[in-house]
Amino acid sequence: MKYCPKCKQRAQQEETVCARCGGELRVLGGGDSASAKTATTEPKTSKTTAVPPAFPASSNDEQLRLQLAGAQHQAQKSASRAKILAIVAGILTLMLIAYLLMLRNSFINEFAAVESVQFEPSADKAGSVKITFRPKSSGKVEFIRESAERQETLIEHIESTTGDDPERTFVWSGSESNDYTVHVRYRRGWGLKNEEWKP
């Protein structure tokens, strides 16, 4: 529909000018449609603002719970390792003790068991002593003579204790001085016995 903007009168569709004032006619709503078309052709720009993702408060609790669970698991593994190491250390300690006891028993069993040892100074020569001992098992008996001048060691090996006279006797001669000491070492029970004699 056409109209005259001056007279504000409607005009026929086929008319080109206003019949009253001769002014230019316009199409009703034409200006709005043109402006609308113009508006649609203009590029539109939009600004986007980055919004940080919102995490629920429970996610922090869940992470903390997972960290605590991991720490507990590591603590349990460490405790298990410590227990295994303690068991291994205990076994090795027992093995070491058993080995040392075996060495000690082996050393003690090298000596012969002796029932008695008697010392008698020799009347023929000064500084001499007659030693009599009665072995009860095979092994060795260790005699040590100490004086101011020197130290002597005599080892008597007992192969067997069978026979009518199990006693063993020998005379140990040294310097003519009576300032000396005789030590005897033999097996007695589960250990060794050291016996000392002075003239």
C-alpha positions as CSV (number, residue, x, y, z in Angstrom):
1,M,0.0,0.0,0.0
2,K,1.3,3.5,-1.0
3,Y,0.9,6.7,1.0
4,C,2.1,10.3,0.8
5,P,4.4,11.3,3.7
6,K,3.4,15.0,3.4
7,C,-0.4,14.6,3.3
8,K,-0.5,11.4,5.2
9,Q,-3.1,10.2,2.6
10,R,-3.3,6.8,1.1
11,A,-2.9,6.3,-2.6
12,Q,-3.8,3.7,-5.1
13,Q,-1.3,1.1,-6.0
14,E,-1.0,2.2,-9.5
15,E,-0.4,5.8,-8.7
16,T,3.2,7.1,-8.7
17,V,2.6,10.7,-7.2
18,C,0.2,12.1,-4.7
19,A,-3.0,13.2,-6.3
20,R,-3.4,16.0,-3.7
21,C,0.0,17.5,-3.3
22,G,2.0,15.9,-6.1
23,G,4.5,14.6,-3.8
24,E,6.4,11.3,-4.0
25,L,4.6,8.3,-2.7
26,R,6.1,5.7,-0.5
27,V,5.2,2.1,0.1
28,L,3.8,1.5,3.5
29,G,6.3,-0.5,5.5
30,G,8.9,-0.2,2.7
31,G,11.3,1.8,4.7
32,D,11.2,-0.7,7.6
33,S,11.8,-3.6,5.3
34,A,14.7,-1.9,3.6
35,S,16.3,-1.1,6.9
36,A,15.6,-4.7,8.1
37,K,17.4,-6.0,5.0
38,T,20.2,-3.6,5.6
39,A,20.4,-4.8,9.1
40,T,20.5,-8.4,8.1
41,T,23.4,-7.8,5.7
42,E,25.6,-6.2,8.3
43,P,28.1,-8.7,9.8
44,K,27.5,-9.5,13.3
45,T,30.4,-9.9,15.7
46,S,30.1,-11.7,19.0
47,K,32.6,-11.8,21.9
48,T,33.2,-15.1,23.7
49,T,34.4,-15.1,27.2
50,A,36.2,-18.2,28.5
51,V,34.4,-19.5,31.5
52,P,36.5,-21.8,33.8
53,P,35.0,-25.2,34.3
54,A,33.2,-25.5,37.5
55,F,34.3,-28.6,39.6
56,P,32.0,-29.8,42.3
57,A,33.3,-29.5,45.8
58,S,33.2,-33.3,46.2
59,S,36.1,-33.7,43.6
60,N,38.7,-32.4,46.1
61,D,37.4,-34.8,48.7
62,E,37.7,-37.7,46.2
63,Q,41.3,-36.7,45.3
64,L,42.2,-36.5,49.0
65,R,40.6,-39.9,49.6
66,L,42.6,-41.4,46.7
67,Q,45.8,-39.9,48.0
68,L,45.2,-41.3,51.5
69,A,44.4,-44.7,50.0
70,G,47.7,-44.6,48.0
71,A,49.6,-43.6,51.1
72,Q,48.1,-46.5,53.1
73,H,48.9,-48.9,50.4
74,Q,52.5,-47.8,50.3
75,A,52.7,-48.0,54.1
76,Q,51.4,-51.6,54.0
77,K,54.0,-52.5,51.4
78,S,56.7,-50.9,53.4
79,A,55.5,-52.8,56.5
80,S,55.5,-56.1,54.6
81,R,59.0,-55.5,53.3
82,A,60.2,-54.6,56.8
83,K,58.7,-57.8,58.2
84,I,60.3,-59.9,55.4
85,L,63.7,-58.2,56.1
86,A,63.3,-58.8,59.8
87,I,62.6,-62.5,59.2
88,V,65.5,-62.9,56.8
89,A,67.8,-61.1,59.3
90,G,66.6,-63.4,62.1
91,I,67.3,-66.5,60.0
92,L,70.7,-65.3,59.0
93,T,71.5,-64.5,62.7
94,L,70.4,-68.0,63.7
95,M,72.6,-69.5,60.9
96,L,75.6,-67.4,62.1
97,I,75.1,-68.5,65.7
98,A,74.8,-72.1,64.6
99,Y,77.9,-71.8,62.5
100,L,79.9,-70.3,65.4
101,L,78.7,-72.9,67.8
102,M,79.7,-75.6,65.3
103,L,83.2,-74.1,65.0
104,R,83.4,-73.9,68.8
105,N,82.4,-77.5,69.3
106,S,84.7,-78.6,66.5
107,F,87.6,-76.8,68.3
108,I,86.7,-78.2,71.7
109,N,86.4,-81.7,70.3
110,E,89.9,-81.6,69.1
111,F,91.0,-81.9,72.7
112,A,90.9,-85.1,74.7
113,A,88.9,-85.5,77.9
114,V,91.3,-85.9,80.9
115,E,90.3,-87.4,84.2
116,S,93.2,-86.1,86.3
117,V,96.6,-84.4,85.9
118,Q,99.5,-84.8,88.5
119,F,102.7,-82.7,88.8
120,E,105.8,-84.0,90.6
121,P,109.1,-82.0,90.7
122,S,112.0,-84.2,89.7
123,A,114.5,-85.0,92.4
124,D,117.3,-85.8,89.9
125,K,117.4,-82.5,88.1
126,A,116.4,-79.0,89.1
127,G,113.9,-77.4,86.8
128,S,112.4,-80.7,85.7
129,V,108.8,-81.9,86.4
130,K,107.2,-85.3,86.1
131,I,103.7,-85.0,84.6
132,T,101.1,-87.8,84.8
133,F,97.6,-87.6,83.3
134,R,94.8,-90.0,82.6
135,P,93.0,-89.4,79.3
136,K,89.4,-90.6,78.9
137,S,89.1,-90.0,75.2
138,S,91.1,-89.5,72.0
139,G,92.3,-86.0,71.1
140,K,95.1,-83.7,72.2
141,V,96.3,-82.3,75.5
142,E,98.2,-79.0,75.4
143,F,101.0,-78.3,77.8
144,I,102.6,-74.9,78.1
145,R,105.7,-74.1,80.2
146,E,106.4,-70.4,80.8
147,S,109.5,-69.0,82.5
148,A,111.3,-65.7,82.4
149,E,113.6,-66.8,79.6
150,R,111.2,-68.5,77.2
151,Q,107.8,-70.2,76.6
152,E,107.5,-73.8,75.4
153,T,104.5,-75.7,74.1
154,L,104.1,-79.4,74.1
155,I,101.1,-81.2,72.5
156,E,100.3,-84.8,73.4
157,H,98.1,-86.6,70.9
158,I,96.0,-89.4,72.3
159,E,95.0,-91.9,69.6
160,S,93.2,-94.4,71.8
161,T,92.5,-94.9,75.5
162,T,92.3,-98.7,75.4
163,G,94.9,-100.8,77.3
164,D,95.8,-101.8,80.8
165,D,97.6,-98.6,81.7
166,P,95.7,-95.6,80.4
167,E,98.0,-93.2,82.3
168,R,100.5,-91.2,80.4
169,T,103.7,-89.9,82.0
170,F,106.6,-87.8,80.8
171,V,109.3,-85.6,82.3
172,W,109.7,-82.1,81.1
173,S,113.1,-80.6,81.7
174,G,114.0,-77.0,81.3
175,S,116.3,-74.5,82.9
176,E,117.6,-75.3,86.3
177,S,115.6,-72.5,87.8
178,N,112.4,-73.4,89.5
179,D,110.8,-70.1,88.5
180,Y,108.4,-71.4,85.9
181,T,104.7,-72.2,85.4
182,V,103.1,-75.1,83.6
183,H,99.6,-74.8,82.0
184,V,97.6,-77.7,80.9
185,R,94.5,-77.4,78.6
186,Y,92.1,-80.3,77.9
187,R,88.4,-80.9,77.4
188,R,86.0,-81.1,80.4
189,G,82.3,-81.5,79.6
190,W,81.2,-79.0,77.0
191,G,84.2,-76.7,77.4
192,L,87.9,-76.5,77.9
193,K,89.7,-76.5,81.2
194,N,92.9,-74.7,81.9
195,E,95.0,-76.0,84.8
196,E,98.0,-74.2,86.2
197,W,100.9,-75.5,88.3
198,K,103.9,-73.9,89.9
199,P,106.8,-75.7,91.7
